């Protein structure tokens, strides 16, 4: 894999990750763009002990453009996009409308802060990862070789972003489907370099810490072993990974894809684990699309260890879930869920696992591969 770094017209970085080592990237960004947006803010909620990002400039971001106006497609002679080249394998660039990053905020204290709710600049970085140049494809259409390229890219970006000053956690994810809230149809994911450890990760690490103190063992490793032994919620597995529906699944369709060996993050996966991931994950995504016979909206989220703390407690896993609970029906968060975080799932996790095992994988075509 060859990485070529260029600068876009407004100074943002773009990286081409080519599967051929002889690829040449000479195209330049011909657009006339303004500079980066103003910095977002981090505001502390003392009642929940959480940081909330305030990013008013994102109200003007691109929203569901027509296919011939997609900013993630390759550029043509008649139209310049976020990617100057006329084709690509995988590309990563700084988000034009980032939730974190942008221009530095004003020096000195913030007049909006209170003694209980401090405010600080929303430092960090947000990147877009385009998996293929084909606009009408999806991740499920990728070849296992292309999935391996994407996984290697996420590992590379995790290492580099983790080394940035002030970054405490790197979060890689993909949202698919308007039902989930995507604003661009082109198959892509995102990477957030966060200046704090997220609430979800703090909760996971707290449970892992208590379990380790009581047993001397790692919590997710024990849960994985128990699920593999029970078998009823296992959807698919190979020599290095197991995909299972959590016993206390919050979403109507929810799967955890976990490596058998405890590793803290994607860069720690070895060659065999990276090679084994793609075929199993593609089978899982295609089963999701075959479940109701329509493309499944989903969130695919990598849970990695923080950069500096509790790495010895963390166990990497991929969480995949959908809000679709039946053909033509979506799960909306009820008051108990939105206000209190108390989830109610209408679908038995064991039944969800059975349906996924029985689903006929739905494929459209194979996209991408190493040259």
N, C-alpha and C positions, 0 to 999 in steps of 0.2 A: 504494500500500500504506500502510495506517495502523497505527501501533503504539500500543497503550495499555498502560501499566504499572500493575499493582496489587500489593498485598501479600496474601499468604496468611495464614492465622490464626497461623502460627508465625513470621511475619516474612519468609519467603522471597519473592523477586520472581517475578512471572509477567508475561509479555508476550503480549498478543494481537496477532497480525499479520493484519489483515483486508484482504481484497482489494477491499473497498468503503470509500471514504473517509468515508461517512456512518454507518459502524457505531458503535453506542453500547454501551459495556461498563460496566454499573452493578451487576452481581451481586457479592455479597460472599461470602467464605468463612465458612460457618456452623459449621465444625468447631471442636472444642476440642482443640487440638494442643499437645504439649509443644514446648519450644524445640529448637534445632538439636542434632544429635548431637555428641559429643566430636570433637575434631580427630583426623584420622589422623596417622600418622607416616611420615616418609621415612627409611629406613635405608640407608646406603651399603654396597655390596658392594665391598671393595677388590680382590677377585680379578678382577672383571669390569669395574670402573670404571662401575658402574650404581647408580642409586637405585631402591629397591624400596619400594612403598607398603604399609604395614600398616594395615588399616582393619577392626578387629574388630567394629565396630558394624554392618557390612554383613551379618553372619551372620543378622540378623533382618529383612532386607528382604523385601518382598512377592514371593511365588514362585508363578507360574502360577495366578492366581486364576480363578475361574469368570467367564464373560463378564458376568454381572450384578453382579460385584464388581470389575470392572476400574477401577483408579484413574485411567486416562487418558481414559476416556469423559467426555462432558459430564455435569454434575450434573443431577439431576432433583429434583422436589419431595420425593421420598421418600429420596433418597440423595445425599450430598455427596461429590465426588471431588476430585482435585487441580485440576480446572478448574471454577471456580464457575459459569460460563455454561452455558446449555442447548444451545449449539451453538458451533462455532468453525471457522475456516479452518486456520490454523497457529498453534500456541501454543508458547511456550518458558518453562520455569520451572526454578528451582533444584531439583536432585535432593534428595529427602527423605532419601536414604541415600547421600550422596556419598562417593566414594573420596578426594576432596580437598576441603578446606574444613572447615566445621563450626566449633565453638567453638575459641578459641585454646588452645594447650597451656600448661602451667605455665611460669612464668618461670625463668630460670637454666639450669644444665646438666642434662642428662638422665642419671640414674643407670644407664640401660641402655647408654649409649654406651661405646665403647672408643677408644683412640687411632687404631685402624685402621677402625672402623665408627662414624662419627658418626651422630647421630640429630637430626633437626630436624622441626618441625611440618609437616604435610602441607598447606601453604597452596595456594591455587588455587581453582578453582571447577568444579563439574560441573552441566551443564544438560541437561534433557530437551527434545527437539523432537518434538512431535506433528504429523504431516503432514496428518491429517484427523480429523474427529470420528467417522468410520465405523469401528467396531471390527473388522469382518470384511474390511476392505480390505487392500491391501498397496501398497507404493510403485509397483509395476508397474501398479496400477489408476488412478494419478493421471493427470490431464490434463496436457498440456505446459504449460498456463498455471499449474497448481498447482506443477509442478516448478520453474518460473521463480520462483514465490513462495518456495519452499523455498530455492532457491539465493540469492535476495536476502536472505533471513533469515540464512542462514549467513554471507554477506558482512557483514551488519550486526553479527552477534554476534562475528565475528572481529575487526572493527575495535574494538568496545567492549572486549572481553576483552583484546585485545592492549595496551590502554592501562592495564590494571590493574597496580598495583605488584607486581613480582616475577614476572609472567607471562613465560615465555620461549618458549612455543609454544602454538598453539591447534589442537586436533585434533578434527575433525568426522567422525562415523562412524555407520553403521547396522549392527546385527546382526539377522538374520532367521532364525527357525527354532529349535526346541528342540535340534536337532542341533548348532547353534552355541553354545547356552547361554543363549538369551534367557529372561528370567523374566517378561516381559509380552508377550502376543500382539498387543496393539494396535499398529498401525504407528507406529513412532517411531524416532528416532535420538538421539544424545547429542553433547554438545560438552564437551571437557575443556580448561580453561585451566591449563596445566602450569607448574610452577615450575622446570622443567629441560628441556633438549632431549633428546628420546627417543633410545635407543640406535639404533633403525632410522634415524632422521634423521641422526644423527652418521655412520653408515656411508655413507649415500647422499651426504652432503656431502663426506666424505673422498674417495670415488671421483670425485665431480665436481671437486674441487679438484685432484686429481692429473691428471685429463684436461685441465683448463683450463691447468694449468702446462705440459703437454706439447704442447698443440695450439693454445691460445688460443681454443678453442671450448667450447660447453656440451655436456656429456655426453648428457643426455636428448634434447636437440635432435638430436644426431647419431644416437642409437639410433632415435629416431622416424623420421628420414629414411631410415635403413637398412631399417627394417621396412616403411615405405611403398613403398620401391623393390622389396624382395623380394616383398611381397604375400602370401606363403604363410600367414602367421600373422595377417593383418589380417581382422577379423571384420566390421567396418562402419566407415564414415567419412562425413563431410560436409565442407563448406568450411572448418570451424573445428576439428573434432575427429577423431581417429582412435582406434578401439578395436582392440587387437591382443593376442594371447596372447604373453607374454614368451618369448623363445627358451629361457630357463632357468627356466621356470615351476616353482614349488615345489608348487603345488596341482593336483589333477586338473582343475579348472575354474578358470582364472585369467585375468583380462583387465585390461589397463591402458587407461584412457580418458584421453587426453592432448590438451590444446589445442595447435594448431600454433604459436601464438605463445608464446614463453617469458614466463610471468608467475610471480611468486613465490607468489601466494595467490589465494583466491577473490575478495576485493575488487578485485583488479587486472583481472579479466575485464571486457571491455567489453560493451556492450549486445548486439552481434551474437553474441558468444561465449556469453553467457548464454542468449540465445534459441535458439541452435543446440544447446545441451547437452541440453535436455529430450527432444526427439524421438529423438535417438540413444541416450540412456541408457535410455529406456523400451523402445525396440526391443531393446536388449541384455538388459534384465531379463526381458522377455517371451520372448526366445529361451532364456534360462536355464530358465525354467519349462516351456518346450516341449521341452527337451532329453530329459528322461526322463518327461514327462507328469505330473509332480507338482511342487508348489511347491518351488523350490530353496532350501535354507538357504544363507545367504551372509553375508560381511562386506564392507561397502562403506566404504572408508577414504580420506579426502582427505589427501594428503601435501602440506602447506603449508610454506613457509619459516619458520624461527624468527623470532621478533619482532625480535631485535636483532643477530643475527650471520649472516653468509654468505648474505644475501638475494640477492646478485648471482649466487650459484652455483645457487640452487634453481630448479626447474621444477615447477610445480604439476601433479599428476596424481591421478586417482582409481583406486585399486586395488580390484578386485572379485574375490572368490574364494569357492569353495565346498569343503566337505569331502566332498560326495557324488561318488563316482567311478563309480557305475553304479546302475541301479535297485535299491534295497534294500541298497546297500553304501556304507559311509562310509570315509573315510580317517582312521585314528587315527595319532597321532604314534608312531613306533617309537622304540626306544632311541637310535638314531643321531641322530634328529631332536630328541627331548626333551633328551637329555643333551649332545649335541655340536653341535646346530644344522646337521647335515649332512642335507639333505633328499634323499629318493628319491621320484621321481614315476613312478607306474606308467602314466601316460597321456602319449603323445607330444604335445608342444605343438602340432605341426602338425595332428595328428588332432583335438585339442580344438578348434582353430580351424575345421577343416572341418566338424565336427559342429555347431558353433554357427552357422556360415553356413547350413547346411542345415536347421537346426531351424525348425519352424513356430512363430512367436510365439504364446504362449498368453495370451489376454486374458479378463478376467472382466467388466469394465465400466470406465467412465471416471468418476473422482471428482474433483470440484473444478474451479474455473475462476474467472477474474477477472470480477467483476460490472461 
